[in-house]
């Protein structure tokens, strides 16, 4: 249902470095990239048929600011991957917005998630649905 989600940045070069390293942990790579002087729109994904994450400077040339209530959630196959992606984000200069852990009861539809923000404050979540 979702093709890609876009986050704003004020420093496309720094953002590319952060997301290259972070999303590279998931096997994602740059699928599309425009020159910095054209806003630097950059799209990462694991393939053209899968959802992706893009980062760009705002089209209106005003400052990019994190949205209040906006978040991109990234599904993981294992809880250990949730922990690892959260740790990688922090290692790369992101900040913790909720440590890895179970939210709600354990069981077949258990939600295990970790929340973090990129260096510019955009919120992301790594999560695993299902039992441990």
ZIFEN-V877341 format. One record per backbone hydrogen bond with DSSP energy under -1.0 kcal/mol. NH is the residue of the N-H (numbers start at 1). CO is the residue of the C=O. Records with the same first field share a line. If there is no record, write none. Layout:
NH: CO + CO
This chain:
5: 52
7: 54
9: 56
15: 11
16: 12
17: 13
18: 14
19: 15
20: 16
21: 17
22: 18
23: 19
24: 20
26: 23
27: 24
28: 23
29: 45
31: 43
32: 43
34: 41
38: 35
39: 36
40: 35
42: 55
43: 32
44: 53
45: 29
50: 47
52: 3
53: 44
54: 5
55: 42
56: 7
57: 39
61: 58
72: 123
74: 125
76: 127
82: 78
83: 79
84: 80
85: 81
86: 82
87: 83
88: 84
89: 85
90: 86
91: 87
92: 88
93: 90
94: 89
95: 117
97: 115
101: 113
103: 111
110: 107
112: 128
113: 101
114: 126
115: 98
116: 124
117: 95
118: 122
121: 118
124: 116
125: 72
126: 114
127: 74
128: 112
130: 110
